[in-house]
Amino acid sequence: MFAPALAAAAPSFEPVGFLRDGVRRYARLVCDLTVYGRVLLDLAVGSAIAEAYLTAPVRDERAFPAYAQFCEHTVRQYHFLVGREEFGGLGVRVRVVDEDPYPNAEAMAEDVRHRRLRVWASAATANPHPYLSDVENDMFRAVHDAFGHAASGRGFDAHGEEAAWLRHSVMYPPLARQALTTEIRGQTCALVFRRGDGFPQQKAALLPRRFSDRRTVLVDRAAG
């Protein structure tokens, strides 16, 4: 397995307050971690995740119960995100577009501060998901950008994706979190640690359960 020297983490930005509070409300958190700005992708863990993802089947029926629960919670989160504020939603207007809409996560978060979010259409990326429909995948892209990146103040680089996985994972129960791990940790690490260009093929399979454990995330204690 190719093990690159990871670039330094992109600077964090101020999390979007109403999304940060929305994560807490949705997940019913009494207290919350404050480490998201210090999360790094661990080389050893990332390389192992990449190996597991790249050797996993494209479509594994044993993963379908996890993906069914993942879809259920993703759709629920999407309706929470776009729902009217007077009825308990967050009032974000989501628009699906045919091109990558943002140069970086900070630009995306700034748009979301005004209750707007654009999402790159799954149908436009020519990398279909073996389980999720394009509509479900678009919903997931929206909620992950909002509740993973904008709510944590972290970017789209490898370290930022690790932090966004950690942030977003509190909104999924353990079984669905395994599918989230494939979607975020698996795809990110496969992209970073494999040789070659281009986004890895999307898969509907589960990685070893230990990679869904939030305790495997590296936190830079010196940065605190």
Order of alpha helices (4+ residues) and beta strands (2+ residues): alpha-beta-alpha-alpha-beta-alpha-beta-alpha-alpha-alpha-alpha-beta
